[in-house]
Amino acid sequence: MGLTTNKKGEVMSEAMKTFKAGPYTLVARVTGSGCRGVLWADGKMAFEVRGETLDEVWRGLCNALYERQVWLAAARLDEPTVEEAAKAFVCIAHQLTAGHKAMLRAHLTAPNRKITATQLAKAAGYANYSAANLQYGLLGAMLFAELPIDLPKRKDGSPVMTCAIASGEYLSTSCEEEWTWTMRPYIAAGLVASRIL
């Protein structure tokens, strides 16, 4: 049974799934009596979940991590500092792809640090804005693991991870809708201070 790594950086097999997010590691495995998952924080078990399927356990782990980060974000009295943002970028730098860096660079240098998903896609060499939204969302999730903030949610209740990087709004064009993103000021300053680009 071979291991594969998907576009999100998750290592998977039919019997195991694992993912590293900042100081956290999520591990879900098939056991003799169902499935078990553990959320590790700095090498210590922070949360355990059991279930019938690997997907059920994985969702439980992802929800536990998200709730943990939401709690940390709620404990803040103000927005993150430039220094905290710079540290977060340094921590995730080894996970960033060339596409992630190209999008960050384009966003940082865009007028008023405002950019559409189509422009992000073009900067990274992606075929369309859907690919850019997916990859920028994954980048946002990496950043959120290091620097939790209160994130808006979609209608289905899932968080908009890209909002860890920027505030977003829909732009209506003649034939379709897409996101336009405004980089958060402390993210922009932290990105420059981190010197990862």
C-alpha positions in Angstrom: 0.0 0.0 0.0 1.8 3.2 -1.2 1.7 6.6 0.2 0.6 9.6 -1.9 0.8 13.4 -1.3 -2.1 15.4 -2.6 -2.2 19.1 -3.6 -2.9 20.1 0.0 0.3 18.5 1.2 -1.6 15.7 3.0 0.2 12.3 3.0 -2.4 9.6 2.4 -2.9 5.9 1.9 -6.0 3.7 2.3 -5.0 3.2 6.0 -3.5 6.6 7.0 -3.7 10.3 6.5 -1.3 12.9 7.9 -0.7 16.7 7.6 1.6 19.2 9.2 0.2 22.7 9.9 2.4 25.0 11.8 3.1 23.6 15.2 0.4 21.0 14.7 0.4 17.5 13.1 -2.8 15.7 12.3 -2.7 11.9 12.0 -5.6 9.6 11.2 -5.3 5.9 10.9 -7.3 2.8 10.4 -7.2 0.6 13.5 -8.5 -2.9 14.2 -11.7 -1.4 15.7 -12.4 1.5 13.3 -10.4 4.6 12.9 -8.5 6.8 15.3 -7.1 10.3 14.8 -4.8 12.5 16.9 -4.1 16.2 16.8 -0.5 16.8 18.0 0.5 20.3 19.2 4.3 20.8 19.6 4.8 17.0 20.0 2.0 16.5 22.6 -1.4 15.0 22.1 -3.9 17.8 22.1 -7.0 16.0 20.8 -8.2 12.5 20.0 -11.1 11.4 17.8 -12.5 7.9 16.9 -14.9 7.0 14.2 -15.9 4.5 11.6 -14.2 5.9 8.6 -10.9 7.6 7.9 -12.8 10.6 6.3 -15.0 11.0 9.4 -12.0 11.0 11.7 -10.1 13.4 9.4 -13.0 15.9 9.4 -13.0 15.7 13.2 -9.3 16.5 13.4 -9.6 19.4 11.0 -12.6 20.8 13.0 -10.6 20.4 16.2 -7.6 22.3 14.8 -9.9 25.0 13.4 -11.7 25.4 16.7 -8.4 25.5 18.6 -7.2 28.3 16.3 -10.6 30.2 16.6 -10.2 30.1 20.4 -6.7 31.5 20.1 -7.9 34.2 17.7 -10.8 35.1 20.1 -8.2 35.5 22.9 -6.5 38.3 21.0 -7.4 41.9 21.9 -6.2 43.3 18.6 -5.0 42.3 15.2 -1.7 40.5 14.8 1.5 42.6 14.8 3.9 42.9 11.9 6.5 41.0 13.9 4.0 38.1 14.4 3.2 38.1 10.7 6.8 38.1 9.7 7.5 35.1 12.1 4.6 33.2 10.6 5.9 33.7 7.1 9.3 32.5 8.1 7.8 29.4 9.7 5.8 28.5 6.5 8.5 29.5 4.0 9.7 26.0 3.4 6.1 24.9 2.4 5.6 27.7 -0.1 5.5 26.7 -3.8 6.8 29.0 -6.6 3.1 29.7 -7.4 2.4 30.8 -3.8 5.4 33.1 -3.9 4.4 34.5 -7.3 0.9 35.3 -6.0 2.2 36.9 -2.8 4.7 39.0 -4.8 1.9 40.1 -7.3 -0.5 40.9 -4.4 2.1 42.9 -2.5 3.0 45.0 -5.5 -0.6 45.5 -6.8 -2.0 49.1 -6.6 -3.5 49.5 -3.1 -2.5 45.8 -2.6 -5.8 44.9 -4.2 -5.9 42.1 -6.8 -8.4 39.8 -8.5 -8.2 36.1 -8.5 -7.6 36.2 -12.2 -4.6 38.4 -11.7 -3.3 36.1 -9.0 -3.7 33.1 -11.5 -1.9 35.0 -14.2 1.0 35.8 -11.8 1.4 32.2 -10.8 0.9 30.7 -14.2 -2.4 29.0 -13.3 -5.0 28.3 -15.9 -7.9 30.2 -14.2 -9.0 32.0 -11.1 -10.4 28.8 -9.5 -6.9 27.4 -9.3 -5.6 30.6 -7.8 -8.5 30.6 -5.2 -7.6 27.1 -4.2 -3.9 27.7 -3.9 -4.3 31.0 -2.1 -6.8 29.3 0.2 -4.2 26.6 1.0 -1.6 29.4 1.6 -4.1 31.1 3.9 -4.6 27.8 5.8 -0.8 27.5 6.3 -0.7 31.1 7.6 -3.8 30.5 9.8 -2.1 27.6 11.5 0.7 30.0 12.6 -1.3 33.2 13.0 -4.9 32.6 13.9 -7.5 35.3 13.3 -11.2 35.4 13.2 -12.2 34.2 9.7 -15.5 34.7 7.9 -17.5 31.6 6.9 -19.2 30.5 3.8 -22.9 29.5 3.7 -21.9 25.9 4.5 -20.1 27.0 7.6 -16.5 26.4 6.3 -14.0 29.2 6.9 -12.6 31.3 4.1 -8.9 30.6 4.6 -7.8 33.1 2.1 -9.0 35.8 4.6 -6.0 35.0 6.7 -4.1 36.9 4.0 -6.6 39.4 2.7 -10.2 40.7 3.0 -12.3 39.6 0.0 -15.3 40.6 -1.9 -17.1 39.4 -5.1 -16.5 41.3 -8.3 -19.1 41.0 -10.9 -17.8 41.0 -14.5 -19.8 40.8 -17.6 -20.2 37.0 -17.6 -18.9 35.7 -14.3 -18.1 36.5 -10.7 -14.7 36.2 -9.0 -13.1 37.3 -5.8 -11.0 40.5 -5.4 -8.6 40.5 -2.5 -7.2 43.4 -0.5 -4.0 42.3 1.4 -4.2 43.0 5.2 -1.7 45.8 6.2 0.0 43.7 8.8 0.3 40.8 6.4 1.9 43.1 3.7 4.4 44.6 6.3 5.1 41.2 7.8 5.8 39.7 4.3 8.3 42.5 3.6 9.9 42.1 7.0 10.2 38.3 6.6 12.3 38.6 3.4 11.0 35.3 2.1 10.3 36.6 -1.4 
